[in-house]
Amino acid sequence: MRTTVNIDDAVLRQARRRAGERGETLGSLVEEALRRVLAETEERRPPVSLPVFSGDTGPLAGVDLTSKESIEEAIDGGIPPAKLR
């Protein structure tokens, strides 16, 4: 399949040189490099495991999560922020 990609000039020069040294086309060199990167990425990425919380987790009742002051008050043990300053 034919496609067009933008490659940095210096990288392209190196790739052309390497392909010539190996006696292969630029396309085959690029294809091999892409295969290696794609295989490496698949091997390195373990499946994502997200924790599942149940029970007594989550925000405290009465804490307004849209209010910085309410969150600070809950963190500081129920003391209003103005009294801490």
N, C-alpha and C positions, 0 to 999 in steps of 0.2 A: 504494500500500500504506500502511496506517495503522500507526503505531508510536508508542511513548512513549519520550521521552528526558528526562533531567534537564539543564536548562540554567540557568546562573547568572542570577539575576534581572536584573542590570545588562546582561548580554549579550543577554538576551531583549528587554529594553526597546529596546536599540539596534537589534536585528534587526527588531523590529516597526516602529520609526520608519523605518528604511531601506526596508523593504518598502513602507510607505505612501508614502514619497517617490518610489519607483520605480513606484508604481501596480501592485504585484503582491502576491500572497499571501505570508504568512510561509513556508508550505511550499515555494513555488517559490524563494524566496530561500535557504532552508536547503539545498534540493536543489542549487542552482547552486554554493553555497559548498562543499558536499561533493564535487561533481564536480571543482571546481578543485583542492581539496586532494588528492584521489585521483590526478588527472592529474599534478600536481606531484611527488608521491611516486614515481610510476612513472618519470617522466622523470629524476629526480635519482639514483635508485639504479642504479649500474652493476652488471653481473653480478659476483658474488663469484668471485674467482680465488684458490684456496688453493695455496700452494706445495707441491710434492712433493719430498721429500728422498730421496736414495738414496745408497748408498755408506757412507762413514765418518761417519755422523751418529748421534746418540742418546747415551745416557748411557755413561760409561766402564764397562768391565767391572769388577766388584767394588764399584761405588758403590751403596750402599743408598739408594734414593730416598725411603725412609720415615724415614731417619735424618738429622736436621739436622747432626749431627757428621760423618757420612760425607760429606755434600755439602760442608760447609765444608772438610774435609780435602782433598777433590778439587780445590776451587777454589784453595786455598792451596798447591797443589803437593805434596800428599802429607804435609805437616807436620801432625801431630795438633793440633787446636785448643788443647788444654791447654798445649802448648809455645809457642804464639804469645802467650799472655797473660802 
